[in-house]
Structures are given as C-alpha cells and as structure tokens.
C-alpha cells in the first residue's frame, strides 16, 4: 500500500491541502483550464446571450414647479425588473452546480498528479464524461441542500457545504450512488469541517476580492460580467483541485488508502 495509515484526522492539514493544490494547478494550468472552460461553458454562454446590458427605465411624471404647477416634467426612473431576479437565480444555480461538475472533470488529473504522473486532457475528459451523470446528480443535490441551509440560516448552509465538499470525488472514485455519496462525504469530513471551512473561506475571499477589482474597473455590464468569469473559472479550478487533494488526504488519514488504490479504479 502506497500510503501508511495515519493516526486519525490529525494528518489532514489546511496548509498541506492549499500548498499542494496551488502546486498541482500551476503545473497543469493549461489542461485544467481547458477542462474547466468546458465545465463552465453553460454559464459563459448564458452570460453572453441572455444577460441584460442596461436596466429597464420608465417615464415618470413629476410637477415642474411645485405641487400646484400646471406644467409637468418627465424624468426616467429605473424600475425593478423581474427579469433581473430571474437572471440572478439562474446565475446562482449555475454557480452552485458547475463547480461540482468541474471537480468531476479534474479529479482524475489531480490523482494522477499526486501519483507523480502527467494529467492528460483526453484521459480527464474520458473519466469526466463516463462519470458525468452521477456527478451532476450529486452536484444538484448537494448544491440545493447547501442553498436551502443558507436561506434558512447562514450557519447550516456553511455546515452542509463543508460536509458535502468531497461528494464529487466520492461519486467519481467510489461510485456508491447519489444518496450514498452524500452520506459517504459526511463520513469522510467528520472531524475536519473546521479545516474545510478555512480552506473554502480563503478561496472565497480571494475570488471575491479579484472580482470586486474587475467590477470596479469594468462596471456591471455584460462585458464586465463576462470578464469576471475569469476569476470564477480560475478559483473554481483551484477549489476543484483542493477538493480532490482533500479527498485523497482524508482517505489516507482515516482509512490508510494509498494513491495507487485510488487511481486503480479508473483502469
């Protein structure tokens, strides 16, 4: 066995997960970017085609010289557009599901890297396509549960997001089924949720800071939204890599499973 059994969860380290994730992404930036762009293609197409360029305005009559004036001036006032709410909900749905899909496409490449082998785009795509349906299933269910938890109260949503963070690697590597993948992810992350929360917090803060700079520079237009997808894809990639690294480390720490055994399921 390639890895010896570690004692409990103590070998799961925030610094180790983030450090190796940055290193693996840096060595595979081109193939992983190609895979991530493919995974995020529905979001890119939606923003390019359906995102509104300008807010809706309607003329509003106002007295020109006071309430008793016979003259009326007109000004244009922005009205809330229900379409904006629909766009926001669609964007939220994409952002909840597509990171899981990207993780499904990248998991094989990350495990190959942890084994010291190159990660080819073709092999990663092959694994991603074969495991696509269960990946989408767990992505939708895990994203929905996290969103509902966030709507109810913020803390339950965060807790569920941490609990189900490794659900995609479970679905891709172990293939237990959608519901069983959720239970398995909860089992693996038990005792490590605080560390997972810190990892997710670092990634989210870095992504939001980058997007804020882009929004200030380009404004909230269709072009600005498209450009802001760059950090979304970049940090989505990094999050997917970190998720795969964390899954590996949790399996090693809790079960003594080696990288050879993890990669062998794709043979």
Secondary structure by P-SEA (a helix, b strand, c coil): cccccccccccccaaaaaaaaaaaaaaccaaaaaaaaaaaaaaaaaaacccccccbbbbbbbbcccccccbbbbbbbbcccaaaaaaaaaaaaaaacaaaaaaaacaaaaaaaaacbbbbaaaaaaaaaaaaaaaaaaaaaaaaaaaaaaaacaaaaaaaaaaacaaaaaaacccccaaaaaaaaaaaacccaaaaaaaaaaaaaaaaaaaaaaaaaccccaaaaaaaaaaaaaaaaaaaaaaaaaaaaaaaacccccccccccccc
